[in-house]
Amino acid sequence: MALSTQPYKGARDFYPEDKRLQKWLFSKWREVCESFGYEEYDAPILEPTDLYLSKGNEEIIAEQTYTFEDRGGRSVTIRTEMTPSVSRMVAGRRQELAYPLRWYSFPNLWRYERPQRGRQREFWQPNVDIFGVAGLEADQEIIQVADAILQSFGAKREFYEIKINSRALMDKIVADYLHLDKTQGETLIRLIDRMHKLERSEFIGLLDGVFSPSQRDEGYVEKLLNFLQATALTEIPVELLELEATQNLARLLELLKANEITNAVYDPTLMRGFDYYTDIVFEVFDTSPENNRAMMGGGRYDGLIASFGVEPVPTVGFAWGDAPFVNFLEVHKLLPELKPETEVYVILVGDVFERAQGAIKELREMGVKVAVDISGRKPDKQLKTALKKDIPYVIFIGEKELEEEQFKLKNLTLGTEEQHSLQRIVSIIKDHRHQSSAKV
Amino acid sequence: MALSTQPYKGARDFYPEDKRLQKWLFSKWREVCESFGYEEYDAPILEPTDLYLSKGNEEIIAEQTYTFEDRGGRSVTIRTEMTPSVSRMVAGRRQELAYPLRWYSFPNLWRYERPQRGRQREFWQPNVDIFGVAGLEADQEIIQVADAILQSFGAKREFYEIKINSRALMDKIVADYLHLDKTQGETLIRLIDRMHKLERSEFIGLLDGVFSPSQRDEGYVEKLLNFLQATALTEIPVELLELEATQNLARLLELLKANEITNAVYDPTLMRGFDYYTDIVFEVFDTSPENNRAMMGGGRYDGLIASFGVEPVPTVGFAWGDAPFVNFLEVHKLLPELKPETEVYVILVGDVFERAQGAIKELREMGVKVAVDISGRKPDKQLKTALKKDIPYVIFIGEKELEEEQFKLKNLTLGTEEQHSLQRIVSIIKDHRHQSSAKV
């Protein structure tokens, strides 16, 4: 029986047109990260399973990992997120590294889920982290980088919203304002994390279950619901305003505003699923109703590196989801039409393959990207191929051209033809290249 | 107990200095591939296990794959080579694609082996393939691309040798010259593939076992040994010279020579491990005794795409091993010293974080890569960090500088200091950037 040509379920093949989009995205992300002094790193896609135990998101670990035994009996897991790996790497060279340390990466990750639009089993999550700064300056910078990436793609302020919360504030509220114990607090945080996926009545029903009867009688459920309704820090109960966590949040929002990031808002319902966050958390939402979900998220996780038995390193980071981001660009018409890299298609007229090698080599040495049709077919068939490949120029090389050192250059976009020397042809193509890259 | 900071056995962490090397390699490879009109693609790292059954290298499949069942009971394998995946992709769009099709990729692959120097469990194998050309022009081009990549790194002809053989010729020899049956032929090819790892006496002993007593009596073992000794096509038995496969080999060697590839040689012992090769095969060897092994290899595999139940597509391709290639560059002193991307380190003097934002933003908008020390430490500590990070320039920003709009720029390589406007600083840094990139 013939083999299937389908990729593994939930994973995507990247044909050149798909890869071109990914390369364009990554190169723009890279440019912004590097303009802020971030350096690229990477880690293996397989990690010892231990790395994911006791941290991160329980649901993912229990149900969504690709975990198996290698041929030597070691349990390994395909990475589901990059944060444990990068923490491991920093911990491994805790002493040698120079802080503040700024790192970014473009990991592919795997989760075993039912594939659906914008949620594949294999996906990419560009990660950006700053290590070694306990102050808010780091939180501000990380959000600034996220914002600068969006701006670099031409996004306007009204296209997206940056929602910000503080897990430190939430911890205070759980313990001192609602008087919940640790288990109740954890359950509550998970529940709030899911609240926007639930009907309000369903959410309140589940909320009741978190509190004890006496806590319910004392009105803590209402207190919480009231608190969660705040849309600005000015709306939260006055007794919470003096808390350090609240002050921090307020200063961060001010710092962002001073840097023209006017679309950052406080959202008390933002939790982020992962257990390791310790203070500021944030998510960037597409404001379009067609793609109303988080494109990225992150926050401060000061405790993770210490779990490797070294001194703690304060850390703030975030990650992008590639699929929601592409949807964002589509919805807001920010995706350009990307052309193939090849600039010229050489059509060989007659039996000149061997004699044409010199001219082709010269074109390449002058820096042009040249594909040669070596199929031996008739010129009109070769021309059709060039059109199908969407290559902007064609050069015809036959005996006469080689003798006279004048070549016919056809512009496939305009349909025009000109006769030129190779040097002249190269300069025409390079002009075209600069005009195209200026457009993108 | 604290978690281990070690990566999974046989896999490497890419700290920024490691990643920098990989990025540099890939960008140079990319440049050459694209100058020949090749387009980048990618496929998922997990493939259905079926894809690897009945093709490729038996030893790898039986003993060296990472194969497991997913949570839905499907058997999956982490890719061990890219050829099956790329064949699957081409077969999947057999009708729509425009031939000749030129594709390249930078896949990471996994094999379960005992890790040793230059052989990790995770490794990278840049792949380059041309689809749809049955003629030798494709074989020639593929070898030309491999050669152009080496040349682009500054390799001289005497640093490496391109060994070429024909599996089609070998098949003829097995069947018509040595009169072996199919099973004998397969065993023989595997044995020759391993011969350079064996003592000569051991090889001859095993060879005897492949032939039947009557075949041995007729002197076929000696005929084969004699044939395998040839170092040029002129040395092979005269009755083999007229075969089409031999003629092809001869023409290929001529075509390469005409393109200045003078270090291509015929090697009758070159087999390549994989079963799917159908004609020309080749490997590029480092000639240095310190790294005497194949850095890359490939050949023609015209039958693989048809195994997906579509019309066959003639194909030639090759792949690089990243570790042997880096060793090659090291041994021949072709590895430059790569500097971090960050160009300027901003040292904040005093409590100016908020007021300095404008100047920092301006630097970035003028296209400079700027890391800011937001640690709040004393300037001399910040300066030490810049030195440790190997960043070429430092700018000091304090109250006085912000007021006067004149900033102290320190060149950390030369130790010199100058006072300038931001515009002037940017042009100094850009000059430095162009000088450095010209050197690499």
Chai-1 contact restraints between the chains, C-beta under 6 A:
chainA,res_idxA,chainB,res_idxB,connection_type,confidence,min_distance_angstrom,max_distance_angstrom,comment,restraint_id
A,A2,B,F308,contact,1.0,0.0,6.0,A-B,restraint_1
A,A2,B,G309,contact,1.0,0.0,6.0,A-B,restraint_2
A,L3,B,S307,contact,1.0,0.0,6.0,A-B,restraint_3
A,L3,B,F308,contact,1.0,0.0,6.0,A-B,restraint_4
A,T5,B,R88,contact,1.0,0.0,6.0,A-B,restraint_5
A,T5,B,A91,contact,1.0,0.0,6.0,A-B,restraint_6
A,T5,B,G92,contact,1.0,0.0,6.0,A-B,restraint_7
A,T5,B,F308,contact,1.0,0.0,6.0,A-B,restraint_8
A,P7,B,P44,contact,1.0,0.0,6.0,A-B,restraint_9
A,Y8,B,P44,contact,1.0,0.0,6.0,A-B,restraint_10
A,Y8,B,L46,contact,1.0,0.0,6.0,A-B,restraint_11
A,Y8,B,E47,contact,1.0,0.0,6.0,A-B,restraint_12
A,Y8,B,P48,contact,1.0,0.0,6.0,A-B,restraint_13
A,A11,B,P44,contact,1.0,0.0,6.0,A-B,restraint_14
A,D13,B,A43,contact,1.0,0.0,6.0,A-B,restraint_15
A,D13,B,M89,contact,1.0,0.0,6.0,A-B,restraint_16
A,F14,B,Y41,contact,1.0,0.0,6.0,A-B,restraint_17
A,F14,B,D42,contact,1.0,0.0,6.0,A-B,restraint_18
A,Y15,B,Y41,contact,1.0,0.0,6.0,A-B,restraint_19
A,P16,B,E39,contact,1.0,0.0,6.0,A-B,restraint_20
A,P16,B,Y41,contact,1.0,0.0,6.0,A-B,restraint_21
A,K19,B,E40,contact,1.0,0.0,6.0,A-B,restraint_22
A,K19,B,Y41,contact,1.0,0.0,6.0,A-B,restraint_23
A,K19,B,D42,contact,1.0,0.0,6.0,A-B,restraint_24
A,E34,B,E341,contact,1.0,0.0,6.0,A-B,restraint_25
A,E34,B,K369,contact,1.0,0.0,6.0,A-B,restraint_26
A,S35,B,R364,contact,1.0,0.0,6.0,A-B,restraint_27
A,S35,B,K369,contact,1.0,0.0,6.0,A-B,restraint_28
A,G37,B,T342,contact,1.0,0.0,6.0,A-B,restraint_29
A,G37,B,V370,contact,1.0,0.0,6.0,A-B,restraint_30
A,G37,B,A371,contact,1.0,0.0,6.0,A-B,restraint_31
A,E39,B,P16,contact,1.0,0.0,6.0,A-B,restraint_32
A,E39,B,P340,contact,1.0,0.0,6.0,A-B,restraint_33
A,E40,B,K19,contact,1.0,0.0,6.0,A-B,restraint_34
A,Y41,B,F14,contact,1.0,0.0,6.0,A-B,restraint_35
A,Y41,B,Y15,contact,1.0,0.0,6.0,A-B,restraint_36
A,Y41,B,P16,contact,1.0,0.0,6.0,A-B,restraint_37
A,Y41,B,K19,contact,1.0,0.0,6.0,A-B,restraint_38
A,D42,B,F14,contact,1.0,0.0,6.0,A-B,restraint_39
A,D42,B,K19,contact,1.0,0.0,6.0,A-B,restraint_40
A,A43,B,D13,contact,1.0,0.0,6.0,A-B,restraint_41
A,P44,B,P7,contact,1.0,0.0,6.0,A-B,restraint_42
A,P44,B,Y8,contact,1.0,0.0,6.0,A-B,restraint_43
A,P44,B,A11,contact,1.0,0.0,6.0,A-B,restraint_44
A,P44,B,E122,contact,1.0,0.0,6.0,A-B,restraint_45
A,L46,B,Y8,contact,1.0,0.0,6.0,A-B,restraint_46
A,E47,B,Y8,contact,1.0,0.0,6.0,A-B,restraint_47
A,P48,B,Y8,contact,1.0,0.0,6.0,A-B,restraint_48
A,F68,B,F68,contact,1.0,0.0,6.0,A-B,restraint_49
A,R71,B,Y112,contact,1.0,0.0,6.0,A-B,restraint_50
A,R88,B,T5,contact,1.0,0.0,6.0,A-B,restraint_51
A,M89,B,D13,contact,1.0,0.0,6.0,A-B,restraint_52
A,A91,B,T5,contact,1.0,0.0,6.0,A-B,restraint_53
A,G92,B,T5,contact,1.0,0.0,6.0,A-B,restraint_54
A,A98,B,T385,contact,1.0,0.0,6.0,A-B,restraint_55
A,A98,B,K388,contact,1.0,0.0,6.0,A-B,restraint_56
A,A98,B,K389,contact,1.0,0.0,6.0,A-B,restraint_57
A,P100,B,S375,contact,1.0,0.0,6.0,A-B,restraint_58
A,Y112,B,R71,contact,1.0,0.0,6.0,A-B,restraint_59
A,E122,B,P44,contact,1.0,0.0,6.0,A-B,restraint_60
A,V133,B,I374,contact,1.0,0.0,6.0,A-B,restraint_61
A,V133,B,S375,contact,1.0,0.0,6.0,A-B,restraint_62
A,E137,B,F353,contact,1.0,0.0,6.0,A-B,restraint_63
A,E137,B,I374,contact,1.0,0.0,6.0,A-B,restraint_64
A,N259,B,Q357,contact,1.0,0.0,6.0,A-B,restraint_65
A,S307,B,L3,contact,1.0,0.0,6.0,A-B,restraint_66
A,F308,B,A2,contact,1.0,0.0,6.0,A-B,restraint_67
A,F308,B,L3,contact,1.0,0.0,6.0,A-B,restraint_68
A,F308,B,T5,contact,1.0,0.0,6.0,A-B,restraint_69
A,G309,B,A2,contact,1.0,0.0,6.0,A-B,restraint_70
A,E341,B,E34,contact,1.0,0.0,6.0,A-B,restraint_71
A,T342,B,G37,contact,1.0,0.0,6.0,A-B,restraint_72
A,F353,B,E137,contact,1.0,0.0,6.0,A-B,restraint_73
A,Q357,B,N259,contact,1.0,0.0,6.0,A-B,restraint_74
A,R364,B,S35,contact,1.0,0.0,6.0,A-B,restraint_75
A,K369,B,E34,contact,1.0,0.0,6.0,A-B,restraint_76
A,K369,B,S35,contact,1.0,0.0,6.0,A-B,restraint_77
A,V370,B,G37,contact,1.0,0.0,6.0,A-B,restraint_78
A,A371,B,G37,contact,1.0,0.0,6.0,A-B,restraint_79
A,I374,B,V133,contact,1.0,0.0,6.0,A-B,restraint_80
A,I374,B,E137,contact,1.0,0.0,6.0,A-B,restraint_81
A,S375,B,P100,contact,1.0,0.0,6.0,A-B,restraint_82
A,T385,B,A98,contact,1.0,0.0,6.0,A-B,restraint_83
A,K388,B,A98,contact,1.0,0.0,6.0,A-B,restraint_84
A,K389,B,A98,contact,1.0,0.0,6.0,A-B,restraint_85
